[in-house]
Amino acid sequence: MQHVIVALSLAATTPTPTPTSPVDPNLVTPGVWGFVITAFVALAVIFLVWDMMRRIRRGRVRADIQEELDAEAAAEAQAARAAEATEVDEDVDPGASSAREAQ
């Protein structure tokens, strides 16, 4: 903790350097090429985000369709099992069904 306090106190007493010569504003600005490159990067990011959203939307639609198909297949399989179960019940004891019909 003492080291932090000493470092802060030394930093507060260090004078800020002043430039000895004037700075040319054309040397420190991005200029036309900086604007062109920044605009290109911005357009590329916009295109990539647009493309990514399109692909995500397409994937969601495909997943929804796959879920619907899976649900339909499960319902058909369940109906087929129920139909087989009723056929097996009738085949196991045919006399019982005849006795029920006779009553």
C-alpha distances in whole Angstrom, upper triangle without the diagonal:
4,5,5,7,9,10,11,13,15,16,17,19,20,24,25,28,32,34,37,40,41,40,43,43,45,42,39,41,42,46,49,48,44,46,49,46,44,47,48,45,45,49,48,45,48,50,48,47,51,52,49,50,54,53,51,54,56,55,54,58,59,57,59,62,61,60,63,65,64,65,68,68,67,70,72,72,71,75,76,75,77,80,80,79,82,84,84,84,88,89,88,90,93,95,93,93,96,97,94,96,100,99
4,5,5,6,9,10,11,12,14,15,17,19,22,24,27,30,33,36,39,40,39,43,42,45,42,40,42,43,47,50,49,45,47,50,47,45,49,50,47,47,51,50,47,50,53,50,49,53,54,52,53,56,56,54,57,59,58,58,61,62,60,62,65,65,64,67,69,67,68,72,72,71,73,76,75,75,78,80,79,80,83,84,83,86,88,87,88,91,92,91,94,97,99,97,96,100,100,98,100,103,102
4,5,5,6,9,10,11,12,14,16,17,20,22,24,28,31,33,36,37,37,40,40,42,39,37,39,40,44,47,46,43,45,47,45,43,46,47,44,45,48,47,45,48,50,48,47,51,52,50,51,55,54,52,55,58,56,56,60,61,59,61,64,63,63,66,68,66,67,71,71,70,72,75,74,74,78,79,78,80,83,83,82,85,88,87,88,91,92,91,94,96,99,96,96,100,100,98,100,103,102
4,5,5,6,9,10,10,12,15,16,19,20,23,27,29,32,35,36,35,38,37,40,37,34,36,38,41,44,43,40,42,44,42,40,43,44,41,42,45,45,42,45,47,46,45,48,49,47,48,52,51,50,52,55,53,53,57,58,56,58,61,61,60,63,65,64,65,68,69,68,70,73,72,72,75,77,76,78,81,81,81,83,86,85,86,89,90,89,92,94,97,94,94,98,98,96,98,101,100
4,5,5,6,9,10,11,13,15,18,20,23,26,29,32,35,36,35,38,38,41,38,36,38,39,43,46,45,42,43,46,44,42,45,47,44,44,48,47,45,47,50,48,47,51,52,50,51,54,54,52,55,58,56,56,60,61,59,61,64,64,63,66,68,67,67,71,72,70,73,76,75,75,78,80,79,80,83,84,83,86,88,88,89,92,93,92,95,97,100,97,97,101,101,99,100,104,103
4,5,5,6,9,10,11,12,16,18,21,25,28,30,33,34,34,38,38,40,38,35,38,39,43,46,45,42,44,47,45,43,46,47,45,45,49,48,46,48,51,50,49,52,54,51,53,56,56,54,57,60,58,58,62,63,61,63,66,66,65,69,70,69,70,74,74,73,75,78,78,78,81,82,81,83,86,86,86,89,91,90,91,95,95,95,97,100,102,100,100,103,104,101,103,107,106
4,5,5,6,9,10,11,14,16,19,22,25,27,30,31,31,34,34,37,34,32,34,35,39,42,41,38,40,43,41,39,42,44,41,41,45,45,42,45,48,46,45,49,50,48,50,53,53,51,54,57,55,56,59,60,59,61,64,63,63,66,68,67,68,71,72,71,73,76,75,76,79,80,79,81,84,84,84,87,89,89,89,93,94,93,96,98,101,98,98,102,102,100,102,105,104
4,5,5,6,9,10,13,15,18,21,24,27,30,31,30,33,33,36,34,31,33,35,38,41,41,37,39,42,40,38,41,43,40,40,44,44,42,44,47,45,44,48,50,47,49,52,52,51,53,56,55,55,58,59,58,60,63,63,62,65,67,66,67,70,71,70,73,75,75,75,78,80,79,81,84,84,84,87,89,88,89,92,93,93,95,98,100,98,97,101,102,99,101,104,103
4,5,5,7,9,12,14,18,21,24,27,30,31,31,34,34,37,35,32,35,37,40,43,43,40,42,45,43,41,44,46,43,43,47,47,45,47,50,49,48,51,53,51,52,56,56,54,57,60,58,58,62,63,62,63,67,66,66,69,71,70,71,74,75,74,76,79,79,79,82,83,83,84,87,88,87,90,92,92,93,96,97,96,99,101,104,102,101,105,105,103,105,108,107
4,5,5,6,10,12,15,19,22,24,27,29,29,32,33,35,33,30,33,35,38,42,42,38,40,43,42,40,43,45,42,43,47,46,44,47,50,48,48,51,53,51,52,56,56,54,57,60,59,59,62,64,62,64,67,67,67,70,72,71,72,75,76,75,77,80,80,80,83,84,84,85,88,89,89,91,93,93,94,97,98,98,100,103,105,103,102,106,107,104,106,109,109
4,5,5,9,10,13,16,19,22,25,26,26,29,29,32,30,27,30,32,35,38,38,35,37,40,38,36,40,41,39,39,43,43,41,43,46,45,44,48,49,48,49,52,53,51,54,57,56,56,59,61,59,61,64,64,64,67,69,68,69,72,73,72,75,77,77,77,80,82,81,83,86,86,86,89,91,91,92,95,96,96,98,100,103,101,100,104,105,102,104,107,106
4,6,8,10,13,16,20,22,25,26,26,30,29,33,31,28,30,33,36,39,39,36,38,41,39,37,41,43,40,40,44,44,42,44,48,47,46,49,51,49,50,54,54,53,55,58,57,57,61,62,61,63,66,66,65,68,70,70,70,74,75,74,76,79,79,79,82,84,83,84,87,88,88,91,93,92,93,97,98,97,100,102,105,102,102,105,106,103,105,108,108
4,6,9,12,15,19,21,24,25,26,30,30,33,31,29,32,34,37,41,41,38,40,43,41,40,43,45,43,43,47,47,45,47,50,49,49,52,54,52,53,57,57,56,59,61,60,61,64,65,64,66,69,69,69,72,74,73,74,77,78,77,80,82,82,82,85,87,87,88,91,92,91,94,96,96,97,100,101,101,103,106,108,106,105,109,110,107,109,112,111
4,7,9,12,16,18,21,23,23,27,27,30,28,26,29,31,34,38,38,35,37,40,39,37,40,42,40,41,44,45,43,45,48,47,47,50,52,51,52,55,56,55,57,60,59,59,63,64,63,65,68,68,68,71,73,72,73,76,77,77,79,82,81,82,85,86,86,87,90,91,91,94,96,95,96,100,100,100,103,105,108,106,105,109,109,107,108,112,111
4,6,9,13,15,18,19,20,24,25,28,26,24,27,30,32,36,36,34,36,39,38,36,39,41,40,40,44,44,43,45,48,47,47,50,52,51,52,55,56,55,58,60,60,60,63,65,64,66,69,69,69,72,74,73,74,77,78,78,80,83,83,83,86,88,87,89,92,92,92,95,97,97,98,101,102,102,105,107,110,107,106,110,111,108,110,113,113
4,6,10,13,15,16,17,20,21,24,22,20,23,26,29,32,33,30,32,35,34,33,36,38,36,37,40,41,40,42,45,44,44,47,49,48,49,52,53,52,55,57,57,58,61,62,61,63,66,66,66,69,71,71,72,75,76,76,78,80,80,81,84,85,85,87,90,90,91,93,95,95,96,99,100,100,103,105,108,106,105,108,109,107,108,112,111
4,7,9,12,14,14,18,19,22,20,18,22,25,27,31,31,29,31,34,33,32,35,37,36,36,40,41,40,42,45,44,44,47,49,48,50,53,53,53,56,58,58,58,61,63,62,64,67,67,68,70,72,72,73,76,77,77,79,82,82,82,85,87,87,88,91,92,92,95,96,96,98,101,101,102,104,106,109,107,106,110,111,108,110,113,113
4,6,9,10,12,15,17,20,18,17,20,23,25,29,30,28,30,33,32,31,34,37,36,36,40,40,40,42,45,45,45,48,49,49,50,53,54,54,56,59,59,59,62,64,63,65,68,68,69,71,73,73,74,77,78,78,80,83,83,84,86,88,88,90,92,93,94,96,98,98,99,102,103,103,106,108,111,109,108,111,112,110,111,115,114
4,6,7,8,12,14,17,15,14,18,21,23,26,27,25,28,31,30,29,33,35,34,35,38,39,38,41,43,43,44,46,48,48,49,52,53,53,55,58,58,59,61,63,63,65,67,68,68,71,73,73,74,77,78,78,80,82,83,84,86,88,88,90,92,93,93,96,98,98,99,102,103,103,106,108,111,109,108,111,113,110,111,115,114
4,7,9,13,15,18,16,16,20,23,24,28,29,27,30,33,32,32,35,37,36,37,41,41,41,43,46,46,47,49,51,51,53,55,56,56,59,61,61,62,65,66,66,68,70,71,72,74,76,76,78,80,81,81,84,86,86,87,90,91,91,93,95,96,97,99,101,101,103,105,106,107,110,111,114,112,111,115,116,113,114,118,118
4,6,9,12,15,13,14,17,21,22,25,26,25,27,30,30,30,33,35,35,36,39,40,40,42,44,45,45,48,50,50,51,54,55,55,57,59,60,61,64,65,65,67,69,70,71,73,75,75,77,79,80,81,83,85,85,87,89,90,91,93,95,96,96,99,101,101,102,105,106,106,109,111,114,112,111,114,116,113,114,118,117
4,7,9,12,11,12,15,18,19,23,24,23,25,28,28,28,30,33,32,33,36,37,38,39,42,43,43,45,47,48,49,52,53,53,55,57,58,59,61,63,63,65,67,68,69,71,73,73,75,77,78,79,81,83,84,85,87,89,89,91,93,94,95,97,99,99,101,103,104,105,108,109,112,110,109,112,114,111,112,116,116
4,6,9,8,8,11,15,16,19,20,19,21,24,24,24,27,29,29,30,32,34,34,36,38,39,40,42,44,44,45,48,49,49,52,54,54,55,58,59,60,61,64,65,65,68,69,70,71,74,75,75,78,80,80,81,84,85,86,87,90,90,91,94,95,96,97,100,101,101,104,106,109,107,105,109,110,108,109,112,112
4,5,6,7,9,13,13,16,18,17,19,22,22,22,25,27,27,28,31,32,33,34,36,37,38,40,42,43,44,47,48,48,50,52,53,54,57,58,59,61,63,64,65,67,68,69,71,73,74,75,77,79,79,81,83,84,85,87,89,90,91,93,95,95,97,99,100,101,104,105,108,107,105,108,110,107,108,112,112
4,5,5,6,10,10,14,15,14,16,19,20,19,22,24,24,25,28,29,30,31,33,34,35,37,39,40,41,43,45,45,47,49,50,51,54,55,56,57,60,61,62,64,65,66,68,70,71,72,74,76,76,78,80,81,82,84,86,87,88,90,92,92,94,96,97,98,101,102,105,104,102,105,107,104,105,109,108
4,6,6,8,7,11,12,12,14,16,17,18,20,22,23,23,26,27,28,30,32,33,34,36,38,38,40,42,43,44,46,48,49,50,52,54,55,56,58,59,61,63,64,65,67,69,70,71,73,75,75,77,79,80,81,83,85,86,87,89,91,91,93,95,96,97,100,101,104,103,101,104,106,104,104,108,108
4,6,8,9,12,13,12,15,17,17,18,20,22,22,24,26,27,28,30,32,33,34,36,37,38,40,42,43,44,46,48,49,50,52,53,54,56,58,59,60,62,64,64,66,68,69,70,72,74,75,76,78,80,80,82,84,85,86,89,90,91,92,95,95,96,99,100,104,102,101,104,106,103,104,107,107
4,7,9,12,13,11,13,16,16,16,19,21,21,22,25,26,26,28,30,31,32,34,36,36,38,40,41,42,44,46,46,48,50,51,52,54,56,57,58,60,62,62,64,66,67,68,70,72,72,74,76,77,78,80,82,83,84,86,88,88,90,92,93,94,97,98,101,100,98,101,103,100,101,105,105
4,6,9,10,8,10,13,14,13,16,18,18,19,21,23,23,25,27,28,29,31,33,34,35,37,39,39,41,43,44,45,47,49,50,51,53,54,55,58,59,60,62,64,65,66,68,70,70,72,74,75,76,78,80,81,82,84,86,86,88,90,91,92,95,96,99,97,96,99,101,98,99,103,103
4,7,7,5,7,10,10,10,12,14,15,16,18,19,20,22,24,25,26,28,30,30,32,34,35,36,38,40,41,42,44,46,47,48,50,51,53,55,56,57,59,61,62,63,65,66,67,69,71,72,73,75,77,78,79,81,82,83,85,87,88,89,92,93,96,95,93,96,98,96,96,100,100
4,6,5,6,9,10,11,12,14,16,17,19,20,21,23,25,26,27,29,31,32,33,35,36,38,39,41,42,44,46,47,48,50,52,53,54,56,57,58,60,62,63,64,66,68,69,70,72,74,75,76,78,79,81,83,84,85,87,89,90,91,94,95,98,96,95,98,100,97,97,101,101
4,5,5,6,9,10,11,12,14,15,16,18,20,21,23,24,26,27,29,30,32,33,35,36,38,39,41,42,44,45,47,48,50,51,53,54,56,57,59,60,61,63,65,66,67,69,71,72,73,75,77,78,79,81,82,83,85,87,88,89,92,93,96,95,93,96,98,96,96,100,100
4,5,5,6,8,10,10,12,14,15,16,18,20,21,22,24,26,27,28,30,32,33,34,36,37,39,41,42,43,45,47,48,49,51,53,54,55,57,59,60,61,63,64,65,67,69,70,71,73,75,76,77,79,80,81,83,85,86,87,90,91,94,93,91,94,96,94,94,98,98
4,6,5,6,9,10,11,12,14,15,17,18,20,21,23,24,26,27,29,30,32,33,35,36,37,39,41,42,43,45,47,48,49,51,53,53,55,57,58,59,61,63,64,65,67,69,70,71,73,74,76,78,79,80,82,84,85,86,89,90,93,91,90,93,95,92,93,97,97
4,6,5,6,9,10,10,12,14,15,16,18,20,21,22,24,26,27,29,30,31,33,35,36,37,39,41,42,44,45,46,48,50,51,52,54,56,57,58,60,62,63,64,66,67,69,70,72,73,74,77,78,79,81,83,83,85,88,88,92,90,88,92,93,91,91,95,95
4,5,5,6,9,10,11,12,14,15,16,18,20,21,22,24,26,27,29,30,32,33,35,36,38,39,41,42,44,45,47,48,50,51,53,54,55,57,59,60,61,63,65,66,67,69,70,72,73,75,76,77,79,81,82,83,86,87,90,89,87,90,92,90,90,94,94
4,5,5,6,9,10,10,12,14,15,16,18,20,21,22,24,26,27,28,30,32,33,35,36,37,39,41,42,43,45,47,48,49,51,53,54,55,57,58,59,61,63,64,65,67,69,70,71,73,74,75,77,79,80,81,84,85,88,87,85,88,90,88,88,92,92
4,5,5,6,9,10,11,12,14,15,17,18,20,21,23,24,26,27,29,30,31,33,35,36,37,39,41,42,43,45,47,48,49,51,52,54,55,57,58,60,61,63,64,66,67,68,70,72,73,74,76,78,79,80,83,84,87,86,84,87,89,86,87,91,91
4,5,5,6,9,10,11,12,14,15,17,18,20,21,23,24,26,27,29,30,32,33,35,36,38,39,41,42,44,45,47,48,50,51,52,54,56,57,58,60,62,63,65,66,67,69,71,72,73,75,77,78,79,82,83,86,84,83,86,88,85,85,89,89
4,5,5,6,9,10,11,12,14,15,16,18,20,21,23,24,26,27,29,30,32,33,35,36,38,39,41,42,44,45,47,48,49,51,53,54,55,57,59,60,61,63,64,65,67,69,70,71,73,75,76,77,80,81,84,83,81,84,86,84,84,88,88
4,5,5,6,9,10,10,12,14,15,16,18,20,21,22,24,26,27,28,30,31,33,35,36,37,39,41,42,43,45,47,48,49,51,52,53,55,57,58,59,61,63,64,65,67,68,69,71,73,74,75,78,79,82,81,79,82,84,82,82,86,86
4,5,5,6,9,10,11,12,14,15,17,19,20,21,23,24,26,27,29,30,32,33,35,36,37,39,41,42,44,45,47,48,50,51,52,54,56,57,58,60,62,63,64,66,68,68,70,72,73,74,77,78,81,80,78,81,83,80,81,85,85
4,5,5,6,9,10,11,12,14,15,17,18,20,21,23,24,26,27,29,30,32,33,35,36,38,39,41,42,44,45,47,48,50,51,53,54,56,57,59,60,61,63,65,66,67,69,71,72,73,76,77,80,79,77,80,82,79,79,83,83
4,5,5,6,9,10,11,12,14,15,16,18,20,21,22,24,26,27,28,30,32,33,35,36,38,39,41,42,43,45,47,48,49,51,53,54,55,57,58,59,61,63,64,65,67,69,70,71,74,75,78,77,75,78,80,78,78,82,82
4,5,5,6,9,10,10,12,14,15,16,18,20,21,22,24,26,27,29,30,31,33,35,36,37,39,41,42,43,45,46,47,49,51,52,53,55,57,58,59,61,63,64,65,67,68,69,72,73,77,75,73,77,78,76,76,80,80
4,6,5,6,9,10,11,12,14,15,17,18,20,21,23,25,26,27,29,30,32,33,35,36,38,39,41,42,44,45,47,48,50,51,53,54,56,57,58,60,62,63,65,66,67,69,71,72,76,74,72,75,77,75,75,79,79
4,6,5,6,9,10,11,12,14,15,17,18,20,21,23,24,26,27,29,30,32,33,35,36,38,39,41,42,44,45,47,48,49,51,53,54,55,57,59,60,61,63,65,66,67,70,71,74,73,71,74,76,73,73,77,78
4,5,5,6,9,10,11,12,14,15,16,18,20,21,22,24,26,27,28,30,32,33,35,36,37,39,41,42,43,45,46,48,49,51,52,53,55,57,58,59,61,63,64,65,68,69,72,71,69,72,74,72,72,76,76
4,5,5,6,9,10,10,12,14,15,16,18,20,21,23,24,26,27,29,30,31,33,35,36,37,39,41,42,43,45,46,48,49,51,52,53,55,57,58,60,62,63,64,67,67,71,69,67,71,72,70,70,74,74
4,5,5,6,9,10,11,12,14,16,17,19,20,21,23,25,26,27,29,30,32,33,35,36,38,39,41,42,44,45,47,48,50,51,53,54,56,57,59,61,62,63,66,66,70,68,66,69,71,69,69,73,73
4,5,5,6,9,10,11,12,14,16,17,18,20,21,23,24,26,27,29,30,32,33,35,36,38,39,41,42,43,45,47,48,49,51,53,54,55,57,59,60,61,64,65,68,67,65,68,70,67,68,71,72
4,5,5,6,9,10,11,12,14,15,16,18,20,21,22,25,26,27,29,30,31,33,35,36,37,39,41,42,43,45,46,48,49,51,52,53,55,57,58,59,62,63,66,65,63,66,68,66,66,70,70
4,5,5,6,9,10,11,12,14,15,17,18,20,21,23,24,26,27,29,30,31,33,35,36,37,39,41,42,43,45,46,48,50,51,52,54,56,57,58,61,62,65,63,61,65,66,64,64,68,68
4,6,5,6,9,10,11,12,14,16,17,18,20,21,23,24,26,27,29,30,32,33,35,36,38,39,41,42,44,45,47,48,50,51,53,54,55,57,60,60,64,62,60,63,65,63,63,67,67
4,5,5,6,9,10,11,12,14,15,16,18,20,21,22,24,26,27,28,30,32,33,34,36,37,39,40,42,43,45,47,48,49,51,53,53,55,58,58,62,60,59,62,64,61,62,65,66
4,5,5,6,9,10,10,12,14,15,16,19,20,21,23,24,26,27,29,30,31,33,35,36,37,39,41,42,43,45,46,47,49,51,52,53,56,57,60,59,57,60,62,60,60,64,64
4,5,5,6,9,10,11,13,14,15,17,19,20,21,23,25,26,27,29,30,32,33,35,36,38,39,41,42,44,45,47,48,50,51,52,55,56,59,58,56,59,61,58,58,62,62
4,5,5,6,9,10,11,12,14,16,17,18,20,21,23,24,26,27,29,30,32,33,35,36,38,39,41,42,44,45,47,48,49,51,54,54,58,56,54,57,59,57,57,61,61
4,5,5,6,9,10,10,12,14,15,16,18,20,21,22,24,26,27,28,30,31,33,34,36,37,39,41,42,43,45,47,47,49,52,52,56,54,53,56,58,55,56,59,60
4,5,5,6,9,10,11,12,14,15,16,18,20,21,23,24,26,27,29,30,31,33,35,36,37,39,41,42,43,45,46,48,50,51,54,53,51,54,56,53,54,58,58
4,5,5,6,9,10,11,12,14,15,17,18,20,21,23,24,26,27,29,30,32,33,35,36,38,39,41,42,44,45,47,49,50,53,52,49,53,55,52,52,56,56
4,5,5,6,9,10,11,12,14,15,16,18,20,21,22,24,26,27,28,30,31,33,34,36,37,39,41,42,43,45,47,48,51,50,48,51,53,51,51,55,55
4,5,5,6,9,10,10,12,14,15,16,18,20,21,22,24,25,27,28,30,31,33,35,36,37,39,41,42,43,46,47,50,48,47,50,52,49,50,54,54
4,5,5,6,9,10,11,12,14,15,17,18,20,21,23,24,26,27,29,30,31,33,35,36,38,39,41,42,45,45,49,47,45,48,50,47,48,51,52
4,5,5,6,9,10,11,12,14,15,17,18,20,21,23,24,26,27,29,30,32,33,34,36,38,39,41,43,44,47,46,43,47,49,46,46,50,50
4,5,5,6,9,10,10,12,14,15,16,18,20,21,22,24,26,27,28,30,31,33,34,36,37,39,41,42,45,44,42,45,47,45,45,49,50
4,5,5,6,9,10,10,12,14,15,16,18,20,21,22,24,26,27,29,30,31,33,35,36,37,40,41,44,42,41,44,46,43,44,47,48
4,5,5,6,9,10,11,12,14,15,16,18,20,21,22,24,26,27,29,30,32,33,35,36,39,39,42,41,39,42,44,41,42,45,46
4,5,5,6,9,10,11,12,14,15,16,18,20,21,22,24,26,27,28,30,32,33,34,37,38,41,40,38,41,43,41,41,44,45
4,5,5,6,9,10,10,12,14,15,16,18,20,21,22,24,26,27,28,30,31,33,35,36,40,38,36,40,42,39,40,44,44
4,5,5,6,9,10,10,12,14,15,16,18,20,21,23,24,26,27,29,30,31,34,35,38,36,34,38,40,37,38,41,42
4,5,5,6,9,10,10,12,14,15,16,18,20,21,23,24,26,27,29,30,33,33,36,35,33,36,38,36,36,40,40
4,5,5,6,9,10,10,12,14,15,16,18,20,21,22,24,26,27,28,31,32,35,34,32,35,37,35,35,39,40
4,5,5,6,9,10,10,12,14,15,16,18,20,21,22,25,26,27,29,30,34,32,30,34,36,34,34,38,38
4,5,5,6,9,10,10,12,14,15,17,18,20,21,23,24,26,28,29,32,30,28,32,33,31,31,35,36
4,5,5,6,9,10,10,12,14,15,16,18,20,21,22,24,27,27,30,29,27,30,32,30,30,34,35
4,5,5,6,9,10,10,12,14,15,16,18,20,21,22,25,26,29,28,26,30,32,30,30,34,35
4,5,5,6,9,10,10,12,14,15,16,19,20,21,23,24,28,26,24,28,30,28,28,32,32
4,5,5,6,9,10,11,12,14,15,17,18,20,22,23,26,24,22,26,28,25,26,29,30
4,5,5,6,9,10,11,12,14,16,16,18,21,21,25,24,22,25,27,25,26,29,30
4,5,5,6,9,10,10,12,14,15,16,19,20,23,22,21,24,26,24,25,29,30
4,5,5,6,9,10,11,13,14,15,18,18,22,20,18,22,24,21,22,26,26
4,5,5,6,9,10,11,12,14,17,17,20,19,17,20,22,20,21,24,25
4,5,5,6,9,10,10,12,15,15,19,18,17,20,22,21,21,25,26
4,5,5,6,9,10,11,13,14,18,16,15,19,20,19,20,23,24
4,5,5,6,9,10,12,12,15,14,12,15,17,16,17,20,21
4,5,5,6,9,11,11,14,14,12,15,17,17,17,20,22
4,5,5,6,9,10,14,13,13,15,18,17,18,21,22
4,6,5,7,9,12,10,10,13,15,14,15,18,19
4,6,6,6,9,9,7,10,12,12,13,16,17
4,6,6,10,10,10,12,14,15,15,18,20
4,6,9,9,10,12,14,15,16,18,20
4,5,6,7,9,10,11,13,15,16
4,5,5,6,9,10,11,13,15
4,5,5,6,9,10,10,12
4,5,5,6,9,10,11
4,5,5,6,9,10
4,5,5,6,9
4,5,5,6
4,5,5
4,6
4
